[in-house]
């Protein structure tokens, strides 16, 4: 083939780029960079094309990061190979990028790539024994702006693994909630519809908020906590604020939306005239079906008082699961205590602390542990000689004895009854 020439990329060359992309895929050599990256670099970075008449027969696209340049895409039409088009494209791309101060131009190519000769001819060196690592950033810059407007955030990775104990709850949430959402294509293959909304219920301080955040961290989705008390001052009232908030949330690609103490806005509707919160409850009941239609979303509502919720709120079709989060068992209490006991603590029998805190919530254990550390600190600073360098078992026993359990026996018994009557797992 003869008669081709190299020129800068024009916006109307996009169809030619797409044809080249399809030819590369047909050759089972999917490029390292995705099509979206290639098209974005065409518009914003550096791109040259080879044309024969009106046909785009080759393209080289590059991206610079300070002094480092990368070849994002190099392809030639099948009938133009062996004519030197590839080498000429690389030379033209290098000339344009060198003018912007790059000192190194690199390329990553699929292992089955057959156009290595174009790189070698142009002076590139093939590096051996290199590994390519890739990680997709889950939340992009534009989405972060909307997330900031909502008061949301991207939680650090690893929160799921940091939840100590609670293995039964973690296993249930992993199987029912996280796995179908994280592997949606596999779930679809088996006819499983990923959950869109769940309720976590249980006594105060049992870790419902922690689990909601851990799920968002595990999925690497944005986390948006909706505070009804903060929305109440909205000019359109709480119902209008809820509607506006969920409209903004719909612009996010992925999101875990968390409403704590949801009974404040979804309590039993009764009385004449209607209570002030009835309109808010009605609005929330209308929001949830629309929310469920959007993929990449999960609504988590938490409540300490499941019996206070309106019956229509909990029905099938609105919430996929109603999951109990109870008091920590012995294994969970052990893990929680180990998290809060510092390395300076002296000869602590954790099993004793675990036995003494049967019936404690995670929040209760955290309070007792911090109280023991505070007592040990004060003793070291203000006491006479002989103070220990860290907490001792007596500090913990005294702290536990002075800590009143949040969950009373009656509340614990009611919770077990609620599991049977409203739990849906």
N, C-alpha and C positions, 0 to 999 in steps of 0.2 A: 504494500500500500504506500502511495506517495501523495504529496500535496497537503499534508497536515501542517498546522502551525500552532504555536503556543501563545495564549493570551490570558489576561486576568479573567477571573470568574465574573459572570454577569448574572443578575437575578433570574433571567429567563433561561439559564442553563440548568435549572433544578431538575427538569425532566430528564436531561441527559445524565445527571448524577444518579438519579433513581434507576435508570436503565443499567448503568455501570454497577450499581449496588446489587441489582438483581442477578447480573451475570456472575458476580463474585459469589453470591449465595448459591447459585446453581452449580458452581465448581466445588461446593462443600468447603469453602474457605471463609467462614464468617469473620468479618473484620473484628479486631479487638475493640474498637470504639463502636458504639451503637449508631444507628441511623440518625437519631436526634442530635447526637454530638457532632456528627459529620455535617448535617445541614446547618447547625448553629455556627460551626466554624466557617462554613462557606460565607455566611452573612457577616460574621464579626471578626474573623481572624484573617488567615492568608489562604488563598485558593487560586490555582491556575488550572486551565483546561487546555486540552489539545482538540482542535476542531479540524474536520475535513469537510469543506463546504459549510453546510449548516449543522452537521452532525458532531456531537461531542464524542470523541473517540478515546478520551483519557482524561484523568483528573488527578491532581495532587493537592492535598489540603493539609495545612499545618497550623499549629497552635504554639504560641510562645509563653513561657513562664519565666520572667526575668531573663537570664542568659541562656536558659535551656529551651530548645525548640523540639517539638514532637511532630512527626508525620502522622496525622490522624487518619488519612485515607490515601491510598495510591491504587489506581486501577486503570486498565486499558481495555478497550473493546477487543473481543476475541480476534477479529479480523485485522487488528492493528498491532498485534504482538509480534515481536521480532523485528520491528522497524526502528527501534531506538526511541520510541515515544516515552517509555517509562523513565529512562535516563534523562531525557530532555525535560520532562516534567519536574523531576527532582532537582535538576540544575536551576530551572526557573524559580521553583519554590524557594530553594536555598538563597538565591540572589535577592529575592524580595524580603525574606526573613532576616538575612544578614544585615540589611540596611537598618533594622530595628535593634541591633546590638546583641544578637544571640551569639554565643561562643561554642555551642554544641547543638547538633541536630541529631535526634535519635528517632528510632522507629520500633514499634512492636508489631510483629506480624504473626498470623496463625502458623502453627507448626507445619501445615500442609501447603503453605504458600509456595507457589512455583516461580514467582517473579523476583526471586532473590538476586538474579543477575543485574537488574536495574540498580539495586543498591550497591552491589560490589563494583559495578562499572563506574559509579559516581563517587567512589572512594569511601563508602561506608565499610566499617569493620564488623564482621559477624562475631558477637560475643557468645561464648559458650558458658554452660553451667549457670545460667541465670534463671530465676523464678519470677513469674509475674503474679503480683498480688492485686486484688481488686476489691474495693468495698463501695457499695452504693450509699451515698449520703441520703438518709431517709427524708429529711425535711430541707427543701430548697430555700434560697434567700427570700424570694417573693412571698412564699408561704409563711416565713418567719414574721413578716410584717403583720399579716392578718392574725397570726397567733399572738403577737404582742398586744394587738388591739383587744383580744379576748382575755388577756391576762393569763394565757396558757404558756406552756413551756415544753421543751424536749428534755425528758428525764434521762439521767445517765444510765448507761447499760449496766446490767448486773444487779439491779434491785431485786429481781426474781430470786436469784441465788442467795441474796442476803437475808431473805425471810427465813428465820430460824425455826426449825420444827414445823408444826402445822402440816405434816406430810399428807394427811388425808384431804385437807382442804386444797393444798397445792396440786395434788394429783387430780382431784376432781376438776379444778379450774383449768389445768393443763389439757385434760382430755376433752372436756365439753366446750371450752371457750377458746383457749390459746391455739391449740393445734388446728382446728378447722379454719381459723382466721389466718394463721401463719402459712398454712398449706391449702389455700382455697381451691387450687386446681385439682389437687388430690381429693379434697372433700367433694368437689363437684363430680368427680369420676365415680364416687361411691353413692352419689345422690344425697349427700349431706349438705344442708343449707347452713352456712356459718351463722352463729348467733348475732343478733343486732342489738339486743338489749337484755340486761340481766339485773336482778335485785340481789344484793347481799344484805342479809339480816342477822342480827345477833345482839347480845348484850353490849353495853358501852365498853370501849377500850379493847375490843378483841382483834383489831387489826383490819377492819374493813377498808379504811382509807389506804392503808399500807398495801393491801392486795390490789386495789384499783390502780395505784401507781405502779406496782410491780407488773401488772398485766400490760400497761402502756409501755413500760421499759422493755418487757420481753418481746413485744411486737415491734418495738421501735417506732411507735406512732406518737403523734403529738398528744399531750395531756391537757385537757381543758376542764377546770373545775368551775362549776356554776354555783355561785353563792346567792340564793334567793334574797337574803338580807341586803346584799349590796345592790341588787337590781330594783329593790323597792322604790328607790328615789328617782327612777327613770320617769321622764315626763309622761310617757304612755302607760305608766303603772307597771306593776309586776308582770301582768299578762303580756303587755306590749314589749317589755324588756326581754322576756323569755323568747318571744317570737323573733325579735330582732337578733338576739344572740344565736339562736339556732340557724337563722338565715346566714349569718356570717360563718358559722361552723361548716355549713354546707359547701363553702368555698375551699375548705382544706381537703387535701388529697386523702389523708388518713387521720383519724382522731379517736381517742378514747375520751368520752365526755362523762364527767363524774358529778353527780348531785348527792351530797351528803345530807343526812337528816331530811330526806325527801318527804317525810310526813308533814313537814311545815307547809308544803304546797300541794299535797295529794291526800289530805285527810278525808274522812268520811264526809260526803255532802249531805247535809240534812238541815232542817229548820226552815221556818217561814218568818221573815224573809230569808233568802239565802245568806249564808255567812260571807264575809268579805273575801275569803279564800276560794269560794266556789268557782268564781270566774277564772281564777288562776288554775285550778284543777282541770276545769273544762279545756283551757288552752293547752295545758300539758298533754291531755288526752288526745288532742288534735295534732299536736306536734309529733308525738311518738310514731304514728303510722307513716308520716312523711319521712321521718328520720330513717325508718327501717328500710325504705326503698333505696337508700343510697349505699353503695358498697364502700368498704373501707371505713366503716364507722362502728363504734360500739358505745352504747349508753350503759353506764353502770350507776344504778341508784342504790344508796345505802340507807338503812334505817335501824334504829334501836328499838322501834316500836312497830313491828309489822302489823299488829292488830289495829293500829290507828289508820292504816291506809284504806282508801276507798276500794271497794270490792272490784269495781270496773277497772281500776288501775292495774290490778295484778292478773287480769284474765289472760288466757292464751291468746296469742296474736299480738300482744303488746310486749310481753316479756317472755323470752325463751326459757329462762331458768330463774328460779327463786332459790338461792343457795344460802344455807346457814353457815355462819362463821362463829364458832363457839369458843369456849375457854380453852386455853392450851392444855394438851395432855402432858404426861410426864416427859416424853421425848422433847416436846416443844418447849416446856419450861426449862429443861436442861440446856437446850440451845440458846434460849433467851438469857439465862443466867451467865452462860459462858461469854456471851457477847458483851456484857456489862461489867464483868469482873476484871479489873486491870491486872496486868502482869506483875505488879508490885504486891498484890494481895498475898498474904502468908497462910499456907496450909489451909486452904478453904475446901471443906467437904461439900461439893456441889449437891450431892444426893440429899444431904440434910436440908439445904435450902429448897430443893425441889419438893420435898415432902412437906415442908412448912408452908409452901405457897400453893398448895392444892386449892383451887377455887379462885386464884388470882388471875386477873387478866394480864396480857402483855404490858399494858400501861401500868398496872399495879406493880409488876415485877421491876419495871424500869424505874419507877419512883423509889421503891425500896433500895435498889442497887445504888442509885445516885445519893440517896440519903445516907447509906453506909459509907460511901466514899467521902461525902461532905464531913461526916462525923470523924473519920480517920484523918482528914486534912486538918480540921480544927484541933484535934488532939495533938497532931505533930507540931502545929504552930504555937499553940497556947499552953499545952500541958508541960509537966515537969520532965526531967530526964527519963529516958527509957521508952519514949514513944516509938511506935513501929514506923517502918518506912512505907507502909501501905495498909489497906484495910485488913482486919483480922475477922475470924468467924464471929466473934462477939459483936462486932459492928453490924454484921448482916442480920444476926438473930435479933438484935435490938431494933433495927430498922424494920424488919418484918413484923415484929410485935407491935410496932407503932403505926403500921399501915393498915388502914381499913379497906377491906376488899370492896371494889366497886359493885360487884354483882352479888346480890343477896341470894340466899337459897331459893326464895320464892321466884325471883327473876330467872334463875337458872332452871327451875322446874317449868316455868312458863315457856322458856325457850325450847326445851325438849318437846313440849306439847305442840308448839308452833311448827317444829320440823315435821311432825306428823300431819298437821292440818293444812299448812300452806306451802311447805317445802316442795320444790319442783326441780329435780336433778336428773 
